[in-house]
Amino acid sequence: MEVKSQIQIPRVNLGSQGLEVSVLGFGCGGLSGMLNAPLPHEEGCNIIKEAYNRGITFFDTADIYGNKHHNEIMIGKALKQLPREKIQLATKFGIIVSENFQFGVKGTPEYVRECCEASLKRLEVDYIDLYYQHRVDTSVPIEDTMGELKKLVEEGKIKYIGLSEASVDTIRRAHRIHPITALQMEYSLWSREIEDEIIPLCRELGIGIVAYSPLGHGFFGGKAVVESLPNESLLVGHPRFKDENLEKNKVIYARLANLAEKHGCIPPQLALAWLLHQGKDIVPIPGTTKVENLDKNIESLSVKLSDDDLKEICDCVPADEVAGEREVSALSKYAWKFANTPKKI
């Protein structure tokens, strides 16, 4: 008989605009084949329901996840079996993939509206709680993109606005048009670039931070270390999971595993606990296709760390020793450091 975690998942304010979420969210992209084979809708819906039953109410998707919008459609089916008013649903727009798998980004006002309307239909909902621009279109002034998002808020189609992988200048300018509730950024033990500029800016402006890939695309859960990567996984081509980079990064994993044993937990729990101790304004959204891993992630909430512990963990994973670029080459040019937009004339 399956025993689910008995840990109570606290709730926190995400940003200063009134959105309350579970302190641990759920990234749904993996259910549709981001890192593994996609689950059938029924299985994916069951995972989402299990997450909700354990106290997770914050679910993250995007229009790009899965073939033919597989993920949004799946979540729409799951929501039919859950109390909609108790769910905080986040989705995203803005990344375009051509037939030959070339990535592009689009943020024109017309496209913003077109994507929002399409997501509402696929999700079969009347509103989206948190709507992100997935990547910044550097050919469109952020004021134009935000202007349309603001209209969607006024029409009740979205409740809160978010950005993902946005630069300091873009965040400041966007926030002047309409308050940004959350910024979604890659943040984990081996991706800490946002600590110097982005996190202080978000705290200045009252913007919450949603940490995607909080386990380093599953690396701290053992992907490519204690279990091999599926051939269909996008990680096969990821710089940090390739050849000599992977061999160097395995040394980091081994260090963390030793430290986790000292704390009476497993590596993914220690990595998540470290992130949860970085501030109540930071909400990780780990994903999984297995209920047992879901429970293990939730149990990271019971790992208590002192300031000395946190420093020891950081020292165990030195940022300058992580081998390989943070993103696959197709997306690296859309990273936050390059995400400035033209000035509005």
N, C-alpha and C positions, 0 to 999 in steps of 0.2 A: 504493500500500500504506500502510495506516494505521500511524503510528509512535506508540507510547504512551510516556508520560513514564517516564524511567528513574530518577526521584528516589525514594529510599527514604523511606517515610513513617514517622517515628518513632512510638513508642508512649509513652503517658503514663498515670499514675495519675489517674483522674477521681475527685477527692475522696479521702478517707482510709479508705474502707471496703473497698478491695481490688479495685475495678473498674478494669481496664486497657483502654484503647481506643486507636485510631489518633488521632494528634494533630489530624487533619482528619477530620471525620465527613461523612456524606451525609444531607441533608434530603430525604426521599422525597416530601413532599407535592406538589411541583410535577409529579411524574409523573402525578398524578391530577387535574390541572386547577386547581391553586390560582391560578396566574398565566397559564395558557395552556390550550389544549385538552388534555384528558386523553390520554395515550398508551394504545394497546392494551396489554393485559397482557404480550404477548410482547416488545414494544419496551421496556417499562419494566423487565422482568426482565433484558433484555440490558444496559441501562444499569447496573443494580445489579451484575450479574456483572462488567462492565468496571471498575466502581469497586473491587470486591473484588480483581480481578486486578492492580490498580495499588497495592494495599496498604491500601485503606480497609476497615475491618472494623466500623465503628460506624455503624449505620443507624437513622434516626429516622422514626417514623410516628405516627399517632394514629387513634383510631376515627372521628374526624370527617372525615378526609381523603378526598375523593372521594365521588361519589354511591353510596349503598348500600355504604359501607365499601370502595370500590374499591381504596384504597391498601393496607390490611392484607391483603386477599385477594391482591393482586399480589405483595406481599413474601413471603407464604406460599409462593407458587409459585416465587419466586426462590430461597428458602431450600432448596427441594427439590434445587436444583442446586449448592448450596454446602455446605461443611463447617460444620454448625450450631455445633459447639463452638468454632469460631474467629471466630464472629460475635458482636458485642455489639448486641443488638436492643433498641431503646427504643420504647415506645408510650405513649399517654396516654388518659386518660378525663376526663369532667367537663363538656365543652361539649355542650349540646343545641341542635339547630336544629329549629324547628317547620316545619310544612308551608308556612307563609307567610314562611319565612326569618327568623324572629325568634330571636335568640340567647338562651340561658339557661345556667345553670351548676347542677350538682347534685353534692353530695359526701356524701350520706348513706352510712352503712356498707353498707346493702343495695345501693345503686347501685354502690358501689365493687366489690363482689363480682360483681354481675351483669355489669358492663363487663369485668372481668378475665376471667371465664369466656368471654364472647363473643369477646374478642380472641384468647384462646388457641385457640379453635376456628377463627376466620378465618385466623389465622397458621399454623395446623396445627403448633403447637409445644407442648412439655411445660412450658416456662417462658419468662418474659420477663425479660431481663437487667435492664432499668431501666424501672420503671413510674412515670410522672408523673401527678400531678393537673394537668390542663391549665390550668385556671383555678380559683381558690379560690372555694368556695361560702361567701359571707359570712353565710349564715343557719345554718350548721352549725359548731359548735366544731371547730377543726382537730384537737383530740384525738380526736374521734369518727372522723373520716376516717382519721387516722393509725393509730388502733387497729385498724381493719379491714385496712389495708395491712400492718401488722405481722403480723397473722394469716396473710395471704397469703404473706409471707416465710417464716414458720414452717412453712407447708404446702408450701413449695418451688415455688409457682406463680410467684413473682417473686423475683429475687435482691437487687435494690437498689431503693430508693425515691427518687423525685425530685419536686420541685415546679416549677411554672412560674408566673411572674408573681405571686409571693407577697411579702407585705410583711415588713418586718423583724420585727415582733411574731409574725406567723404562722410565719416560719421558725424563730425561737427556740423557740416552743412546740411546733412539730412535731418539732423535733430532740430534745426531751426525751423524747418518746414512743418514737421510734426514730430512729437516725441517718439524716439525709438525705445521700444520696451526691452528688446533683447538683441544681443549680438551673438551669432553662432560662429564659433571658431574652433579649429583643431587645438586641443589642449590636453596634454598628457605628460607623463614623466619624461618622454623622449621628444616632446614638441612643446617647448616652453617660450617660444619667441614672443608671445604676446605679453609677457610679464612686464617688460620695460615701459612700453608706450600704451598698449591697448587697454590693459586692465586698469591702470590709473585713470585713463580717460573715461572709461565706462563708470567708474566709481564717482568721478567728478560730475558726470551727467545723469547719474541714477539709472544706468542701463545694466540689465542683468546679462550674465554670460552663460551661454549654453555650450558646453564642451562636447564637441563631436569627436569620435574616435578616441575616447578616454582611455582605452586599453591599447592604443597604438595599433589600430586595425586588427586587434586580436593578438598581437605579438606578446603582450604581457599575460594573455590567457593561454599561451603556449603554441600559437600558430607558427608553423615552420620550425619550432624548437622541439616540442614534445609530440607534435602531430604534424604530418605532412600537409602541404597545401593541395586542395583539389585542383585538378587541371583547369577547371572553368573559373577559378578564382582570379579576380582582377589583381590580386597581390602577387601573382606569378611575375608580373612585369613591374612591380613596385621597387624603386631603388633600394629601400631598406631591407628588402627580402631577397635580394639577388647576390649570388656568388660571394665574393670576399666581404661585402658589406654585411651580409647575413651572419657570416662566421664571426665578425667583430661584434655584432650586436648580440650574439648568443652569449658572449662573455658578460654583457650587461645583465641579460636575463638570469644567468647563473648567480650573479651577485644579489639580485633582487630576491631570487628564490631562497637564498641563504638567510636574508634578512626577514623574509616572510615567515620562515620557520621559527625564527626568534620571537616573532609576534604572535605565533600560534595561528597563522592563517596561510593562505596560498597566494602566489604572486598577483593574480588579478585583483584579489581583495585588498592587498596592500597598495597596489597602484590606484585603485578607486578610492580607498580611504585617504591616501595622500591628497588626491584631488578634492575630496569632500572637506578636507581640513583647510583648503586655501581660502575659504570664505563662504558665507551663506548666500552670496550673490552668484555663486557658480554652481550650475546644475549639469552634471554629466548625463549623457544619454547613451549608455552602452546598449548594444543590441545583441540578441542571440536567437538561435533557432531551437534551443534546448531548454526545457523547464528546469533541469538540474543546474544549468549555468545561470539562469535567472535567479534562482534561490541563492546561489553563491554570490552573485553580484549584490543582492539585497543584504546579505550578511556582512558585507563590507561596512555597513553602517554601524556595526557593533565594534569595529576596530578603533580603539582610542589611541591617539598619538600625541606625544608631547612636542614642544618646540625642538628639543634635541633629537627626537625621533624623526621629525620632518627634515631636519638638516641632514641627518644620517642617510635618509632615503635619497635626498637630492644628490648627496655626494656619491651615492652608490650608482647613480645614473647621470654622470656629468654630461651636460648638453654638448660639449665640444668633442665628446668621444662617440656620440651616436653617428654611425656610418650611413651615408646616403641622404639624398634630398627628401624633404618631407612629403612631396606630392609626386604623382606620376607626371611625366613631361607634358602630357596633353593639357593638364590643368595648372601647371606651375606658373604659367604667365598670367593666370587670373588670381594669384595669391594676393593677400591683403596689402603687401608692400607695394604692389604695382597698381592698386585699385583707385587711383585718383581719376576724377572725371573733369570734363571741360568746365570752365567757369561760366555761370549763367550770365548772359549779356543783358 
